[in-house]
Amino acid sequence: MADLKYYDVIQKPVITEKSMNAMGEKKYTFLVSPEANKAQIKEAVEKMFEGTKVKSVNTMNCDGKNKRRGLVVGKTAKTKKAIVALTEDSKDIEIFAGL
């Protein structure tokens, strides 16, 4: 298992209608490294976004889809999503503020 730094754990935010509705409950969705565990994700969020306190982290592994182009068959990369719930007294994450 590779040694992941906190800035390698979170890859990008997930912007969907469902994730935007969950932001009202202080739940934020991120694409994370497939090797990251819940403790590393919690540490990365608290270090990258000042003033945030993580209450819980839920993760889900998504397998790659089968794709075909002509006779060539392949698979897309597998991903991992994390839903991070913040405490009530925590600050909001600013990258979602203008959406």
Residue pairs with C-beta under 8 A, 6 or more apart in sequence:
1 35
2 35
4 33
4 35
4 36
4 40
6 40
6 43
6 44
6 47
6 48
7 44
7 48
8 33
9 32
9 33
9 36
9 40
9 41
9 43
9 44
10 30
10 31
10 32
10 41
10 44
10 45
10 48
11 30
11 31
11 32
11 33
12 30
12 31
13 19
13 28
13 29
13 30
13 31
13 95
13 96
14 29
14 30
14 31
14 81
15 99
16 29
19 27
19 28
19 29
20 99
22 28
22 29
22 83
23 96
25 85
26 85
26 86
26 87
26 88
26 90
26 92
27 83
27 84
27 85
27 86
28 45
28 83
28 84
28 86
28 93
28 96
29 81
29 82
29 83
29 84
30 41
30 45
30 81
30 82
30 84
31 79
31 80
31 81
31 82
32 41
32 44
32 59
32 80
32 81
32 82
33 80
34 61
34 78
34 79
34 80
36 44
36 80
36 82
38 57
38 59
38 82
41 57
41 59
41 82
41 84
42 54
42 57
42 84
45 52
45 54
45 84
45 93
46 52
46 53
46 54
49 91
49 93
49 94
50 91
51 90
51 91
52 86
52 90
52 91
52 93
53 86
53 87
53 89
53 90
54 84
54 85
54 86
54 87
54 90
55 85
55 86
55 87
55 90
56 84
56 85
57 82
57 83
57 84
57 85
58 82
58 83
58 85
59 80
59 81
59 82
59 83
60 80
60 81
60 83
61 78
61 79
61 80
62 78
62 79
62 80
62 81
63 78
64 75
64 76
64 77
64 78
64 79
65 75
65 76
66 73
66 74
66 75
67 73
67 74
67 75
67 76
68 74
86 92
86 93
